[in-house]
Amino acid sequence: MRERWIRILAPLLLLCVLLSLWEVLVRAFHVQFFILPSPSQIVVAFIDNFALLSWHGAITFCEILLGLLLGAFGGFLLAIAVFYSPLLDKALYPLIIGSQMIPVFAIAPILIVWMGYGLWPKVTVAALISFFPLVVNVSDGLRQPTEQAVDLFRSLGASRSQIFWKLRLPASLPTVFSGLKVSGTLAVVGATIGEWVGSHQGLGYLMLQSNARLRMSLVFAAILMLAILGLLLFGALRIIERRVVHWRSTNADAREV
Protein backbone atom coordinates (compact mmCIF):
# COMPACT_ATOMS: atom_id res chain seq x y z
CA MET A 1 0.00 0.00 0.00
CA ARG A 2 2.87 2.35 0.83
CA GLU A 3 4.49 1.76 -2.59
CA ARG A 4 1.17 2.41 -4.33
CA TRP A 5 0.80 5.76 -2.58
CA ILE A 6 4.38 6.63 -3.54
CA ARG A 7 3.64 5.82 -7.20
CA ILE A 8 0.59 8.09 -7.06
CA LEU A 9 1.98 10.97 -5.03
CA ALA A 10 5.50 11.14 -6.51
CA PRO A 11 4.45 12.28 -10.02
CA LEU A 12 1.83 14.64 -8.55
CA LEU A 13 4.43 16.21 -6.28
CA LEU A 14 6.89 16.60 -9.14
CA LEU A 15 4.16 18.14 -11.32
CA CYS A 16 3.29 20.64 -8.57
CA VAL A 17 6.96 21.60 -8.22
CA LEU A 18 7.37 22.12 -11.98
CA LEU A 19 4.16 24.17 -12.24
CA SER A 20 5.17 26.30 -9.24
CA LEU A 21 8.57 26.93 -10.79
CA TRP A 22 6.91 27.84 -14.09
CA GLU A 23 4.58 30.28 -12.31
CA VAL A 24 7.41 31.90 -10.37
CA LEU A 25 9.68 32.31 -13.40
CA VAL A 26 6.95 33.80 -15.59
CA ARG A 27 6.08 36.34 -12.90
CA ALA A 28 9.68 37.06 -11.96
CA PHE A 29 10.81 37.80 -15.53
CA HIS A 30 7.52 39.50 -16.49
CA VAL A 31 6.96 37.26 -19.49
CA GLN A 32 4.10 38.53 -21.65
CA PHE A 33 0.98 36.36 -21.65
CA PHE A 34 0.98 36.10 -25.46
CA ILE A 35 4.46 34.54 -25.35
CA LEU A 36 4.18 32.17 -22.38
CA PRO A 37 1.18 32.30 -20.05
CA SER A 38 1.51 31.19 -16.46
CA PRO A 39 -0.18 28.00 -15.20
CA SER A 40 -2.75 30.09 -13.31
CA GLN A 41 -3.69 31.93 -16.53
CA ILE A 42 -4.01 28.60 -18.35
CA VAL A 43 -6.30 27.24 -15.63
CA VAL A 44 -8.46 30.38 -15.82
CA ALA A 45 -8.66 30.06 -19.62
CA PHE A 46 -9.53 26.38 -19.26
CA ILE A 47 -12.38 27.12 -16.86
CA ASP A 48 -13.70 30.15 -18.78
CA ASN A 49 -13.67 28.29 -22.11
CA PHE A 50 -14.63 24.85 -20.80
CA ALA A 51 -17.76 24.60 -22.96
CA LEU A 52 -15.80 25.49 -26.10
CA LEU A 53 -12.98 23.10 -25.19
CA SER A 54 -15.46 20.31 -24.43
CA TRP A 55 -17.21 20.71 -27.79
CA HIS A 56 -13.99 20.63 -29.78
CA GLY A 57 -12.60 17.93 -27.48
CA ALA A 58 -15.58 15.66 -28.13
CA ILE A 59 -14.93 15.87 -31.87
CA THR A 60 -11.23 15.13 -31.42
CA PHE A 61 -12.00 12.25 -29.06
CA CYS A 62 -14.32 10.68 -31.64
CA GLU A 63 -11.54 10.93 -34.22
CA ILE A 64 -9.09 9.35 -31.78
CA LEU A 65 -11.40 6.45 -30.92
CA LEU A 66 -12.34 5.71 -34.51
CA GLY A 67 -8.71 5.95 -35.61
CA LEU A 68 -7.58 3.66 -32.80
CA LEU A 69 -10.30 1.10 -33.55
CA LEU A 70 -9.53 1.13 -37.27
CA GLY A 71 -5.77 0.98 -36.72
CA ALA A 72 -6.07 -1.76 -34.10
CA PHE A 73 -8.37 -3.87 -36.29
CA GLY A 74 -6.13 -3.51 -39.34
CA GLY A 75 -2.95 -4.05 -37.34
CA PHE A 76 -4.38 -7.15 -35.64
CA LEU A 77 -5.44 -8.77 -38.92
CA LEU A 78 -2.18 -7.87 -40.61
CA ALA A 79 -0.14 -9.30 -37.73
CA ILE A 80 -2.05 -12.60 -37.93
CA ALA A 81 -1.53 -12.75 -41.70
CA VAL A 82 2.19 -12.04 -41.36
CA PHE A 83 2.53 -14.61 -38.56
CA TYR A 84 0.86 -17.46 -40.44
CA SER A 85 2.30 -16.69 -43.88
CA PRO A 86 6.11 -16.81 -44.20
CA LEU A 87 5.78 -15.31 -47.68
CA LEU A 88 3.90 -12.28 -46.37
CA ASP A 89 6.36 -12.02 -43.49
CA LYS A 90 9.29 -11.74 -45.88
CA ALA A 91 7.53 -9.58 -48.48
CA LEU A 92 5.27 -7.32 -46.42
CA TYR A 93 6.98 -6.81 -43.05
CA PRO A 94 9.90 -4.76 -44.45
CA LEU A 95 7.39 -2.55 -46.29
CA ILE A 96 5.42 -2.04 -43.07
CA ILE A 97 8.59 -0.95 -41.27
CA GLY A 98 9.57 1.29 -44.19
CA SER A 99 6.16 2.94 -44.19
CA GLN A 100 6.85 4.25 -40.70
CA MET A 101 9.77 6.27 -42.06
CA ILE A 102 7.30 8.49 -43.97
CA PRO A 103 6.36 11.56 -41.88
CA VAL A 104 2.67 11.83 -41.05
CA PHE A 105 2.74 15.48 -42.11
CA ALA A 106 3.59 14.28 -45.63
CA ILE A 107 0.55 12.00 -45.77
CA ALA A 108 -2.07 14.20 -44.10
CA PRO A 109 -2.33 16.86 -46.89
CA ILE A 110 -2.82 14.09 -49.48
CA LEU A 111 -5.65 12.61 -47.44
CA ILE A 112 -7.26 16.04 -47.15
CA VAL A 113 -7.23 16.33 -50.97
CA TRP A 114 -8.68 12.85 -51.39
CA MET A 115 -11.26 12.90 -48.57
CA GLY A 116 -11.99 16.57 -47.96
CA TYR A 117 -12.14 18.41 -44.64
CA GLY A 118 -14.52 16.04 -42.89
CA LEU A 119 -14.03 13.42 -40.22
CA TRP A 120 -12.34 10.63 -42.15
CA PRO A 121 -8.98 12.23 -43.05
CA LYS A 122 -8.26 12.71 -39.33
CA VAL A 123 -9.46 9.19 -38.53
CA THR A 124 -7.25 7.78 -41.30
CA VAL A 125 -4.19 9.67 -40.07
CA ALA A 126 -4.82 8.41 -36.52
CA ALA A 127 -5.26 4.87 -37.83
CA LEU A 128 -2.10 4.98 -39.94
CA ILE A 129 0.04 6.24 -37.09
CA SER A 130 -1.41 3.82 -34.52
CA PHE A 131 -1.54 0.51 -36.41
CA PHE A 132 2.23 -0.19 -36.42
CA PRO A 133 2.61 -0.91 -32.65
CA LEU A 134 -0.25 -3.39 -32.94
CA VAL A 135 1.39 -5.21 -35.84
CA VAL A 136 4.68 -5.56 -33.94
CA ASN A 137 3.17 -6.45 -30.55
CA VAL A 138 0.57 -8.90 -31.86
CA SER A 139 3.06 -10.72 -34.08
CA ASP A 140 5.50 -10.94 -31.14
CA GLY A 141 2.73 -12.01 -28.78
CA LEU A 142 1.62 -14.86 -31.04
CA ARG A 143 5.15 -16.24 -30.76
CA GLN A 144 5.01 -16.32 -26.95
CA PRO A 145 3.91 -19.97 -26.58
CA THR A 146 6.82 -22.40 -26.62
CA GLU A 147 7.09 -25.21 -29.15
CA GLN A 148 6.52 -27.67 -26.31
CA ALA A 149 3.17 -26.05 -25.50
CA VAL A 150 2.13 -26.11 -29.16
CA ASP A 151 3.21 -29.75 -29.49
CA LEU A 152 1.19 -30.60 -26.39
CA PHE A 153 -1.95 -29.08 -27.92
CA ARG A 154 -1.32 -30.95 -31.15
CA SER A 155 -0.85 -34.22 -29.29
CA LEU A 156 -4.27 -33.66 -27.70
CA GLY A 157 -5.82 -33.33 -31.17
CA ALA A 158 -6.21 -29.54 -31.22
CA SER A 159 -6.71 -27.99 -34.64
CA ARG A 160 -4.85 -24.94 -35.91
CA SER A 161 -7.75 -22.65 -35.04
CA GLN A 162 -8.05 -24.16 -31.55
CA ILE A 163 -4.33 -23.61 -30.95
CA PHE A 164 -4.81 -19.98 -32.00
CA TRP A 165 -7.90 -19.25 -29.89
CA LYS A 166 -6.95 -21.26 -26.78
CA LEU A 167 -3.16 -20.91 -26.70
CA ARG A 168 -1.63 -18.24 -28.91
CA LEU A 169 -4.26 -15.52 -28.49
CA PRO A 170 -4.47 -15.69 -24.66
CA ALA A 171 -0.67 -15.78 -24.45
CA SER A 172 -0.41 -12.69 -26.68
CA LEU A 173 -2.93 -10.56 -24.74
CA PRO A 174 -0.35 -8.83 -22.46
CA THR A 175 1.68 -7.66 -25.46
CA VAL A 176 -1.50 -6.81 -27.38
CA PHE A 177 -2.60 -4.43 -24.63
CA SER A 178 0.90 -2.97 -24.43
CA GLY A 179 0.61 -2.20 -28.13
CA LEU A 180 -2.90 -0.79 -27.65
CA LYS A 181 -1.69 1.65 -24.99
CA VAL A 182 1.10 2.86 -27.26
CA SER A 183 -1.32 3.08 -30.19
CA GLY A 184 -3.75 5.09 -28.07
CA THR A 185 -1.19 7.80 -27.41
CA LEU A 186 -0.17 7.84 -31.08
CA ALA A 187 -3.81 8.12 -32.16
CA VAL A 188 -4.05 11.34 -30.13
CA VAL A 189 -1.04 12.68 -32.04
CA GLY A 190 -2.43 11.53 -35.40
CA ALA A 191 -5.85 13.11 -34.91
CA THR A 192 -4.28 16.40 -33.83
CA ILE A 193 -1.95 16.45 -36.83
CA GLY A 194 -4.90 15.80 -39.13
CA GLU A 195 -6.73 18.76 -37.62
CA TRP A 196 -3.67 20.98 -38.00
CA VAL A 197 -3.42 20.20 -41.71
CA GLY A 198 -7.06 20.81 -42.55
CA SER A 199 -10.11 21.05 -40.33
CA HIS A 200 -12.97 23.30 -39.27
CA GLN A 201 -13.33 21.83 -35.78
CA GLY A 202 -11.46 19.91 -33.11
CA LEU A 203 -8.79 20.81 -30.58
CA GLY A 204 -6.08 21.00 -33.25
CA TYR A 205 -8.15 23.53 -35.18
CA LEU A 206 -8.82 25.49 -31.99
CA MET A 207 -5.10 25.57 -31.20
CA LEU A 208 -4.24 26.96 -34.65
CA GLN A 209 -6.97 29.61 -34.51
CA SER A 210 -6.00 30.68 -30.99
CA ASN A 211 -2.32 30.79 -31.91
CA ALA A 212 -3.06 33.06 -34.88
CA ARG A 213 -4.88 35.44 -32.51
CA LEU A 214 -2.06 35.28 -29.92
CA ARG A 215 -4.45 33.72 -27.38
CA MET A 216 -1.69 31.53 -25.97
CA SER A 217 -3.53 30.75 -22.77
CA LEU A 218 -6.31 29.15 -24.84
CA VAL A 219 -3.69 27.24 -26.86
CA PHE A 220 -2.28 25.76 -23.66
CA ALA A 221 -5.80 25.10 -22.37
CA ALA A 222 -6.49 23.10 -25.55
CA ILE A 223 -3.24 21.19 -24.97
CA LEU A 224 -4.39 20.51 -21.41
CA MET A 225 -7.73 19.18 -22.68
CA LEU A 226 -5.88 17.00 -25.21
CA ALA A 227 -3.69 15.61 -22.42
CA ILE A 228 -6.77 14.87 -20.31
CA LEU A 229 -8.37 12.98 -23.21
CA GLY A 230 -5.18 10.99 -23.73
CA LEU A 231 -5.00 10.11 -20.04
CA LEU A 232 -8.67 9.06 -20.00
CA LEU A 233 -8.09 6.79 -22.99
CA PHE A 234 -4.94 5.32 -21.44
CA GLY A 235 -6.76 4.76 -18.14
CA ALA A 236 -9.69 3.07 -19.88
CA LEU A 237 -7.28 0.72 -21.67
CA ARG A 238 -5.59 -0.06 -18.35
CA ILE A 239 -8.94 -0.92 -16.77
CA ILE A 240 -9.90 -3.16 -19.71
CA GLU A 241 -6.48 -4.80 -19.54
CA ARG A 242 -6.95 -5.59 -15.85
CA ARG A 243 -10.33 -7.13 -16.62
CA VAL A 244 -9.21 -9.18 -19.61
CA VAL A 245 -5.66 -10.11 -18.58
CA HIS A 246 -6.70 -10.66 -14.98
CA TRP A 247 -3.99 -13.24 -14.29
CA ARG A 248 -1.30 -10.63 -15.02
CA SER A 249 -2.66 -8.15 -12.45
CA THR A 250 -3.08 -10.98 -9.95
CA ASN A 251 0.57 -11.98 -10.34
CA ALA A 252 1.65 -8.33 -10.03
CA ASP A 253 -0.35 -7.91 -6.82
CA ALA A 254 1.18 -11.13 -5.46
CA ARG A 255 4.69 -9.83 -6.17
CA GLU A 256 3.91 -6.54 -4.40
CA VAL A 257 2.71 -8.42 -1.32
N, C-alpha and C positions, 0 to 999 in steps of 0.2 A: 504493500500500500504506500509505503514511504517513497519507493522508487517511482511509482505512478504519479504521485504528487509532484515529484521533482521533474518528471518529464513534462508535466502540464505547466508548472509554474516557471521553470527555467526559461523557455522561449518567451513567455509573457513578460517576465522581468526584463529580459534582454530587449524586447520590443519597446517597453516603457522607457528604458534608458536611452535607446536610440532616438525615440520620438522626443524625449525631453531635451536631448542634446541638439536635435534639429531645431526645436522651438527656441532654445537659448541662442543658438548661433544666428538664426534669422533675425531675431530681435536685436542681438548685440551688434551686428554688422548692418542693420537697417536695410535688409534686402527688400527690394520692391516686390509687392504681391504678384505683379504680372511676370516676374522672373522666377521666383520660388516662394510660394505661399507657405506659411507655417502650418503645422499639423492642426492647430486650433482653427485656423481659417478654412482648412479642408473639411474639418468636421462640421463647421457651420454651413459651408456650401453643400455638404452631403445632406444635412438635415433640411435645409431650406429648399433643396431641389430633389427631395426624396421621391416625389411623385414622378417627376420627369426621368430620374435615374431608374426607377422601377419599371416604367413603361419601356424605355430603351433596353433595359436589362432583361426584361422578359423576352424580347425579340432575339437578343443575342443568345440567351440561354436556350431557346428553341433551336437556333442554328447549331449551337454546341451539341445538344443532345442528338439531333438528327445526324449531324456529321459523325459523332462518336458511334452511333448505332450503325450507320452505313459503313464506316471504316472498320468497325469491329466485325461486322458480318462478312464483308469482303476479305478482310485479313484472315479471319478464321477459316473460311472456305479455301482460300489460296494456300494457307499453311497445310491444310489436310491434303490438298492436291499435290503440293510439293513433297510432302512426307511420303505419300504412297506411290509417287511416280518418280523414279530415279531420272528419267528423261527430263521431266519438268524441273526437277531439282537442279540439274546441270545447265539447262537452257534458260530457265526463267529466273532463278534465284540471283544470278549476277546482275540481271536487268533490274530486278527489284531494288537491289542495293544501289545500283547506279542511278536509279530514279530519285533517290534521296539526295543526290548531289545537286539536283536542280533546285534553285531557290524558289520558295513559294511565291515570292513577289513577281517572279517571271511567269508563273502559271496563272495567277489571279486575274491579270488584265485580259488574258485570252479567254478565260471563262466568262468574264463580264461581257465580252463581245459576243460569245456564243449563246449565253443564257440570259443576258440582260441584267437589270439592276434588282431583280427580285430576290427571293429567298435562296434559290438553289445554287447560285455561284458560291455563296458563303458556306453552305452545307457541303458542297463538293470540295472546297479548299480545306475545310475542317476534316473531311473524310480522308483526303489524300495525305494530309500531314499526320493523321492519327493511325492509319492502317498498318504502317511499317512495324511498330513495336508489337502489334498483335501477331504479325506473320512470324517474327523472330521468336517471340515467347511461346506461341502455340507449337511451332515446329520443334523447339527445344523441349517443351513439356511433353510432347508425344513420345519423345525418346527417353523419358525418365524411367519407365519400367525396364528392368534387366531382362536379358535373354532367358535367364532361368525362369522368371515369372511368366514370360510369354510362352515358353516351352511347357510350363505347368498347365496353363490354360489350354494349350493345344492337346496335351495328353488327356485332358478331361473332356475333349470333344468340342471345345468352343470354336465357333466360326470366326471369320475375320471381323465381322461386324460386332460380334459379342466381345471379342478381345478389345475392340475400339471403345465400346460403350461402357464395359465393366472394368477395364484395366487401364488403357491408355488415357482416356478422357478424364477419369477421376484423378489419375496421377498427375495430369497436366494442369489441373485447376489452380494450384498455387501460382504457377508461372503465368497462367492465363490472366489471373487477376492482377498480377504485377504489371503485365503489359497493358491491361485496361486502365490502371491508375496512371501510367505514363501517357497513354493515349488520351485520357481525359484532360490532362494539362495541355497537351499539344492541340487538342480540339479547341480549347479556349484561345490559343494563339492563332490557329487557323481561321476561326470565325472572325476574330478582330482584324486580321490582315485583310480578309475578304471585304470587310466593311470599310477599311481604309481605302482600298482601291476603288470601290464604287458602291455606294449605298445611299439610301435616303432615310435610314433609321438604324437603330442599334447603338451600342456604347461606343464602337469605333467611330461611327459617324458623328456622335455627340462630341467625342474627343477632338476630332478634326475641326468641327465648327467652333468649339469653345477655344481651341488653340488659335484659330484665325482671328478671333475677337479678343485675344489676350486675357481670356477668363481662365487663368491657370488653376485657380482653386477648383473650378468645375471640372477641368481636365483631370486633376488628381482625384477628385471625388468619383469620376467615372472609372478611374483605375482602381480605386478602392472597391467600388461595386463589382468590377470585373474580378478582383481578387476574392471577394466574398462568394461570388458564383462558383469560382474554381474550387474554393475550399468546401462549399456545400456539395459539389459533385464528387470531390475526392472523398469526403466523409460518407456520402451515400454508397460509394463503391466499397469503402472499408466495411460498412455495416453489412452489405450484401455478401462480401467476402467472408465475414465472420459467420454468417448464416449458412452459406453454401459449403465453405471449407472449414467446417466446425472442428474437425480433428486437429487442424493446424493451430487454431486459437486455444484449444484445450491443452495441447502440448506446450504452447508458449506460457500459458498460465501455470502449468505444472513446473516448468523450469524456473519461473519467478518465485514460486513457493519454495 
